[in-house]
Amino acid sequence: MTAPSTAPTPTEAFWADAGRHLVRYGPEFTHEVIDRAAGSFLFTADGRKILDFTSGQMSAILGHSHPEIVATVQRQVAALDHLYSGMLSRPVVDLARRLAGTLPAELEKVLLLTTGAESNEAAIRMAKLVTGRHEVVSFARSWHGMTQAAASATYSAGRKGYGPAAPGNFAIPAPNAYRPDFTAADGSLDWRRQLDFAFDLIDAQSTGSLAACLVEPILSSGGVIEPPAGYFAALRDKCRERGMLLILDEAQTGLCRTGTWYAFERDGIVPDILTLSKTLGAGLPLAAVVTTAEIEEEAHKRGFLFFTTHVSDPLVAAVGNTVLDVLSDNALHQRAQALGTFLRDGLDEIAGRHAVVGDIRGRGLLAGLELVVDRETKQSSDELGARVTRRCLELGLHMNIVQLPGMGGVFRIAPPLTATEDELSLGLAILDQAIGDACAAR
């Protein structure tokens, strides 16, 4: 009789190799081997089909393997993929021109890079050079990247154990309407008093070298916190009074996700510098810094240097042009607005059935759902959030939960702008069941 084989299966071998050779760089890896992806779905090596409610890493706004993106990559990689960083190609200049055309006229100068951290690094570097100062203000629950200047302006995670951050970085409180720290007589967030207090503290700590304020229009990793209408105009005024540049990081909110091309449009302001990434490449590594001609001219006069290996790469620039084509040809800002309403209605229905849903917030197809132990106390539960996340995956839905201590009850929901109502309904149904199952198991 033949003895049973003790050789590991391909999946067992995969995880053994992963455990042996990969550096762990964050939370636990999702225990699925992803084989391919198409549209709104991921497909695992063992044949499971998983609905992607996070657009990859909040990036694949056109879904996975969009046919026009695939065609562009195949065509461009065969013709021109990479150049010496001092050389230019048509896709780069075309994308710069077209990107500027989607923005207010003041924002006309574009630097094309790779990641969100890199674009924020370049923006901070530019602001420091142009102003001749070095101090940077950000939200206390911010996430701007893992490189030095971007990480120094990131307060939601990753600060401990790495030595000193860049000098002159300050945090101000995020204006969280669900958990207000400064309140009006009716208990609502008094954001004006909060903002005044925040800048009183900044002024007290500053050495007189305030260069920039770097913030997200909607804090995503911080828990999908949307500052109230009027907040950013007031913040801009605080910056103007102190000679600071306002940098808006629209890595996740830019390019139609919130129902407008850019989230800052709601507030009737124009930033001094805008950074884009994630959505610009629709999942490929493409980022941009966009600023005014005046700021670019001053930076150039002072010797601005950001000469990297993949600055102005033609391959991803061609992809960026295709992203703009698909967004504009299909009016995806309007689609995001309509689907966002559909998604919000579904989430409201879930909240009506489950008392553990404390708050629903966000805009367009960037939604946040916060789970709480008790709606009155608003006590959060990382453990409940983890259980719901696991159950969603078992049922075929990948959800992105804020995996930070004390914030593990907030889901970031960001399906592709190309998702259908049927796919959103499927995701909502699975989430509904997962919450019920997780609560029943307590």
N, C-alpha and C positions, 0 to 999 in steps of 0.2 A: 504494500500500500504506500502510495506516495505521500510524503509529509507535506503539510500545508506550507505554502510559500511564506517566508517571513520578510520578503523584500517590501520596502515601503511603496505605497501607491504614489502615482505622480503628484497628487495633492499633498500627501505627507512629505514627500521629498521637497516640494516647493517651500512649505513652511519651515522645514528643517534648514534649507538653504537661506531663507529669509532671516531666521533666527540666528544663524551662524555668521552671516555676512553683512547684514544691513545695520547701519547706524540708526538708532531710534531717535526721531527728531521731534516728537510731540506726543499726543495721546496714542493709545493703542491702535494698531492697524486694524481696519475693518476685516473681519475674518472671512473674506470671500476672495477668490481668485478671479479677477475680472478679465474676461477673454476678449470682448469687443463691446462696442457701444454704437447705438444708432438712434437718432431722434431723441426722445425723452427717456430711453431705456438703456440699461446696462445688462450685459449678458455674461453670466459666470461660466467658468470652465466646466462646472458640473450641470450646466443646462438651465440654471435659474434665470428668470427675467425680473429685473429690479427697476422700478420707476425711480428716476433721478429727480428729486425735488430740490437739488442744490446746484444744478447746472455745473457739475464737476466741482471745482473749487470756486463756486459762485461766478464762473467765467463763461461757460459755454452757452451764451444767450441765444444762439441759433440752433441749439441742440447738438448732439454728437454726429459727426460725419455728415454735416450738411453738404448736399451734392455740389453746390457752388463753391464752397470752401475746398472740398476735395479736388475739384477740377482746377482751381487756382493753384493749389499746392503742387499738383502733378505737372501743370504747365510751367510754373515758375521755377521749380527746383531743377527742371531739365534745361532751363535757359540761363538763370542767374540767381544764385542763392545767397552768396556772401561776397563782400568786397573789403579791401583795405578801408579802414574807417574814414580816411580823408577823401574817398571817392563817392560820387553820387550816381544814382540811377533814377529812371523815370518813376518807378513805383513810389519811391521815397518823396520826391517833390510833388507828385500827384496827391499822395495822402496828406502831406502837409497843407497843400492848398485846399483840398476838399474838407479836411477836418476844420480848418479855420472858417470855412464857409458854413459850418453848422453852428458856429458860435457868434456871440456879439462881436461887432467889428473891431473892438479894441484888442481882442485876443487873436493875433494873426501870426505869431512866431511860434514854430513847433520844433521840438527836439524829440526824435524817435528813439526809444530805448527798448528794454525787454520786460522788466518786472515792475510791480508797484513800488517795492522798496527802492529800486533804482531810480524811478521817476521822482519819488519823494526826496531821495538823497540829492538828486540834481537840483530840485526846486529849492531845497534848504540851502544848498551851496550857493546857488544864484542869489537868493535873498540876502544871505550874509555878505556876499561880495558887493552887491549893489548898495546896500544900506551902510556898509562899513561896520555892522554890528554883529552880535553873535547869539543873542538870547531868543529862544523859541518857546511859544505858548501852545499847548494842546489840551484836549479834553482828558479828564482823569480816566476815562474808560476807552481810550483811543487804541487803535491798531494801525500803524503806518508802515510796518516792515521790520525786517530782522537785520538790516545792515546798520552801521554805526549811528548816523544822524537820525535815520528813520526809527531805529530801535530806541534811541534816546527820547524820541517824541511819542513813544508807545508806552502806555501805562496800564493796559488791561492785563498784561502778562510779560514774563521774560526779563524782568529787571534784576532779579536776585542772583548773585553768584558770579557775575561777570566783571566785577570791578566798576570803576566810576563810569557813569554815562558822560556824554559830552557836556561840558560846563554850560550853564545858562539855560537849562531846560526847566520849564515850569508847567504845572498842571492846573487847570481850572475845572470846577465841577461840571459834569454833563447835565444838561437840563432835562431831567427825567420826569415827565408829567405823571407817570404811574407811581413813582416813589419820590415825591417832592421833598426837598430839604428846606427850601424857603417857601412859606405858604402865605397865601392871601387869606382874607377873612372867611372865605367859603371853603378853605382847605386845598384849593388848587395851587399849582406851582406859580410862585411869584418870580418869574424868570428875570425880570428887570432888576429886582433887588439882588437876586443871586448873581447876576452878571456884574452889577456895580461892586458887590462885595468881593467877587473874584478878582477884579482888576485893582481894587484897593490893595489886596494882598500881593498882586503882581508888582504894583508900583513900589510896595514896601520892600520887596525882595530884589527888584531889578537894580543892576549897577548903572542903569542909564544906557543900556546897550540892546534894547528890544529891536529885533530884526523882523520877526514874522510870527504869525499865528497860523498853525497848520491843523485843520479840522476836516472831518467828514460831514457832508450834509445830513446823512443818516448814519449814526454809529452802528456798524453791523456786528463786528465781534464783541462790541460792548453791550449787545443785547437788543439790537434793532431799535435804537432810541432816536426818535425824530424830534429835533428841537422845534418849539412852537413857531408859528408864523410871526414874523417880525424880529425873531431872535438874530438872524444873520445880518440884517440891516443894522441892528444895534451893535453887533460885534464888529462889523466893518467900521462903524463910527469910532469904536474904542481903538481900533487899529490906526485909523487916520489921525486921531488925536495924539498918538504916540509915535507916528512916523513908521509904523510897522506895515509890512506887506501881508495881505490876506491870501493864504494858499488853501485851496479847496482840493481835497483828495476824493475824487469820484471814481475810484477803482471799481466799486461795485454798483454805484448809482448812475454812472454815466452811460450814455448811449441807449436811451429809451426804457430802461428797466422800470423806472418809477412812473412812467406814463407821460413824461416829457423827455426831450433829448438829454437834458441835464437837470439834475435835481435842484440846482441853484436857481433855475428859472422861476420856481414858485415864489422866491423871495425878492425878485426884482433887483438883484445885485449882480455885479460882475467882479469876480475875484481878480487879484493882481496876477496870480499864477494858478493854473489849473493842472492837476495831474490826473492822468487816465492810465488804466492798465487792464487787467482781467477781461472786461467786456470788449475792449478794443480789438483784441486778437481772437475773440470768441473761443478761447481755450488755448490758443497758441501764444507763445511769449512775445507780447508786443505791448509797449507802454509809450506814453507821451507826456511831455511837459509843454504847456501852451501858455504864452505870456504876451505882453504888449510889446510893440516896437520900441517904446522908450526904455523899458526895463532891459530888453535884449541888447539895445545899443549901449546902455551904460555897462552892462555885464561884459560885453565885448571889449569896450574901452579899457576895462579893468583887468582884462586877460582871462575871462571865464574859460575854465578847462574842465571838460568832461569827455575825454577821448577814450572810449571804451572799445572792447573787441567787437561788440555787436551793435554799436550805434549806427543808425541808418542802414540796417540790413534790408536788402531788397526783397527777400522771400517773405518775411512777415509783413513788410509794408504792402506787398501785393495782396496778402490776406486781409489787411486792414481796409484796403480799397473795396474788396469784395464785401466785407462786413457792412461798410457804408452803403453799398449798392442794395444789399438785401434789406437793411433797415429802412431805407428811404423808399425803395420800390414797393415794399409791402406795408408801409406806414405802421411799423411795429411799435411806435410810441402810442398810437391809438389802440392797437391790439393789447399792449401791456395795460393800458388804462381799463379797457373793457374786461379783460381776463382778471385783472386785479380786483375789480368789483365782484366778479363771479367767485373768485377765491375768498374774498373777505366775507361774502354772504355765507359761504360754506363753513368758514371758520366760526362765524357768529352762531351758526346752528349747532356746531360742536360745543361751543361754550354754553349754549342753552341746555345741553344734555349732560355736561360734566362740570361739577362744581370746582374741580381742580384747575380749570382754565381761569386764570386771574385776569389776563389782559391780552388784547389783540391789537397790534399796531403795525405801522409801516405804510408804504405807498406803492401803488402799482403792483408789480410782481416781485416785490421785496417785502415780505410780511414777517412779523414776529408774533409768536404765541408763547405766553409765559404761563407755566404751571406753578401752582402754589398749593400748600397744604391747607391753607385757610384763606378765603377771600377777604375776611375782615382784617386779619393781621398781615396778610400778604406774605406770609412766611414761605420762602422758597424751599425747594427740595431737589438737590443734585441727584439724589438716589432715585426719585420718581422719574425725573427726566431721563436718566440712564435706562430705566426699565422700559419706558415708552419707546425710546430709541431702539433698543434691542428687539422689542416686539414688532416694531414697524419693519425692521430688516427681515425678521422671520416671515412676515406677511408679504414681503416684496416691495418695500418702500424704503429708499435711503433718505434719511432726514439728517440735517446738520444741526446739532445742538451746541450751544455755547459751552465749550468744555473748559471752563475756568471755575475755580472754587467760588461757591456762592452764587454762580450764574448758570448752573447746569440745568435749570428749568426753562430756559428760553430757547425755543426752536427758531432757526433762521430758515425761512421758506422762500426759495428763489428758483422756481422751475424755469425752463427755457421760454423765451418769448414766443417760440414756435409751438409750444404745447397746445393741445386741444382741450376743449371743455370736458370731453370724455376722460382725458388723462388726468385733468385736475380733479374731476369727480372721483376717479379711482383712488388718487392719493388722499383725498379727503375721507373717503370711506375707510381706507386702511388706517389712517390716523385716528379716526373715530373709534374703530375697533381696538386699536392698540392702547388708547387711553383707558377704555373700559376694561380691557384685560389686565392692564397694569394695576389699575385701582382695585380690581377684584382680587388680585393676588396679594395685596398688602395685608 
